[in-house]
Amino acid sequence: MRAQRFREIALPHLNAAYNLARWLTHNDQDAQDIVQEAYLRAFKFFDGFRGDDARAWLLAIVRNTAYTWLQQNRDHAAHVFYDEAFEDLNATESATLCDQPDSNPVAILTQIDDKHLLDQALIQLPVEFREILVLRELENLSYKEISQIACIPIGTVMSRLARGRKLLRACLEQMN
């Protein structure tokens, strides 16, 4: 009964779990390993799950598992340092797609019509911005859900999302 309930609650979110792990690790095999470990952890502690948002609960476990795995296996991969050059964008450069109505990465993708280019730009972002963009724009999670998953205040989610969009735009501009 417990295993069946876990399958019903957890398996619908397997793709989202893999997607998050893949964006955090940049590696298919590592992402698969992380998702497998995360689902084992989720099953182990499933009796303690009392919420109604299984997706956010599972993604939080995937996120924590990924960071633990990265620290143990590839410490350098988890620490992509923020490029101060992006912070110094002048007023002209700061008029980005983020200021336009279609400012999410999916809209940017349709505008530039090159998924590979968007993927490359996302990979270049510091992990704290990339994960927020992935959770919001690719997984369509609310600010509240992202806040719970990343264990940060909603204001920080909003700030990282805005800065992440700005950085993404700057990366895309540099690539063109």
C-alpha positions in Angstrom: 0.0 0.0 0.0 2.8 2.4 1.0 4.8 1.7 -2.2 1.7 2.1 -4.4 0.9 5.5 -2.8 4.5 6.6 -3.3 4.3 5.6 -6.9 1.1 7.5 -7.4 2.5 10.6 -5.8 6.1 10.6 -6.9 6.3 9.1 -10.4 4.4 11.9 -12.1 7.2 14.3 -11.1 10.0 12.1 -12.4 10.6 14.3 -15.5 10.8 17.5 -13.4 13.2 15.8 -11.0 15.5 14.7 -13.8 15.2 18.1 -15.5 16.4 19.9 -12.3 19.2 17.4 -11.7 20.3 17.7 -15.3 20.5 21.5 -15.2 22.4 21.4 -11.9 25.0 18.8 -13.0 25.2 19.3 -16.8 25.5 15.5 -17.2 22.8 13.0 -18.1 24.3 10.0 -16.2 25.0 12.1 -13.1 21.4 13.5 -13.2 20.0 9.9 -13.4 22.1 8.8 -10.4 21.0 11.9 -8.4 17.3 11.3 -9.2 17.6 7.6 -8.3 19.2 8.6 -5.0 16.7 11.3 -4.3 13.8 9.0 -5.0 15.3 6.4 -2.6 15.5 9.1 0.0 12.0 10.3 -0.7 10.7 6.7 -0.3 12.6 6.2 2.9 11.1 9.3 4.5 7.7 9.1 2.7 5.9 8.4 6.0 6.8 11.9 7.1 5.3 13.5 4.0 2.2 15.4 5.2 1.9 18.1 2.6 -0.2 18.4 -0.4 2.5 19.5 -2.8 4.5 16.4 -3.6 6.2 18.1 -6.6 7.9 20.8 -4.4 8.7 18.2 -1.7 10.4 15.9 -4.3 12.2 18.7 -6.1 13.6 19.9 -2.7 15.0 16.4 -2.1 16.4 16.3 -5.6 18.0 19.7 -5.2 19.6 18.7 -1.8 20.7 15.4 -3.2 22.3 17.1 -6.2 24.2 19.6 -4.0 25.4 16.8 -1.7 26.5 14.8 -4.8 28.3 17.8 -6.3 30.2 18.5 -3.1 31.3 14.9 -2.8 32.1 14.3 -6.5 32.8 17.6 -8.3 33.1 20.4 -5.8 34.3 22.8 -8.5 31.1 22.2 -10.6 28.8 23.4 -7.9 30.6 26.7 -7.5 30.3 28.7 -10.6 31.3 32.1 -9.6 29.3 35.2 -10.4 30.9 37.3 -13.1 31.0 40.8 -11.9 31.2 42.0 -15.4 27.5 41.2 -15.8 26.7 43.3 -12.7 28.3 46.3 -14.4 26.0 46.4 -17.4 25.3 50.0 -18.3 21.9 51.5 -18.6 21.7 50.9 -22.3 22.6 47.3 -21.9 20.2 46.8 -19.1 17.2 47.3 -21.4 16.8 43.6 -21.9 14.2 41.1 -22.9 13.4 41.0 -19.2 11.8 44.4 -19.5 9.6 43.3 -22.4 6.3 41.4 -22.1 7.7 38.0 -23.3 10.7 37.9 -20.9 10.9 34.3 -19.9 13.5 32.0 -21.4 10.9 30.1 -23.4 9.9 33.3 -25.1 13.6 34.1 -25.7 14.0 30.7 -27.2 11.2 31.3 -29.7 12.7 34.7 -30.5 16.2 33.4 -31.2 14.9 30.0 -32.5 17.9 28.1 -31.3 17.5 25.8 -28.2 21.1 24.9 -28.2 22.1 28.6 -27.8 19.7 28.9 -24.9 21.0 25.8 -23.3 24.6 27.0 -23.6 23.7 30.4 -22.1 21.8 28.7 -19.2 24.8 26.5 -18.5 27.0 29.6 -18.2 24.9 31.1 -15.4 25.9 30.7 -11.8 24.0 27.8 -10.3 22.0 29.9 -7.8 20.5 31.8 -10.8 20.2 28.9 -13.1 18.3 26.7 -10.7 15.7 29.5 -10.0 15.2 30.1 -13.8 14.8 26.3 -14.4 12.3 26.0 -11.5 10.3 29.0 -12.6 10.5 29.1 -16.3 10.9 25.5 -17.3 9.0 23.8 -14.4 6.5 26.6 -14.0 6.7 26.6 -10.2 5.3 29.4 -8.1 7.6 31.7 -6.1 6.3 30.1 -3.0 7.2 26.6 -4.2 10.6 27.7 -5.3 11.1 29.4 -1.9 10.3 26.1 -0.2 12.5 24.0 -2.5 15.6 26.3 -2.3 15.0 27.2 1.4 15.2 30.9 0.6 12.8 33.8 1.2 10.3 34.6 -1.6 12.0 38.0 -2.0 15.3 36.3 -2.7 13.6 34.1 -5.3 12.2 37.2 -7.0 15.6 38.9 -6.9 17.5 35.9 -8.2 14.9 35.4 -11.0 15.2 39.0 -12.1 19.1 38.9 -12.0 19.1 35.5 -13.6 17.0 36.8 -16.5 19.3 39.7 -16.9 22.4 37.5 -16.9 20.7 35.1 -19.3 20.0 38.0 -21.7 23.6 39.2 -21.4 24.9 35.7 -22.1 22.7 35.5 -25.2 23.8 38.9 -26.4 27.4 37.9 -26.1 26.8 34.7 -27.9 25.2 36.4 -30.9 
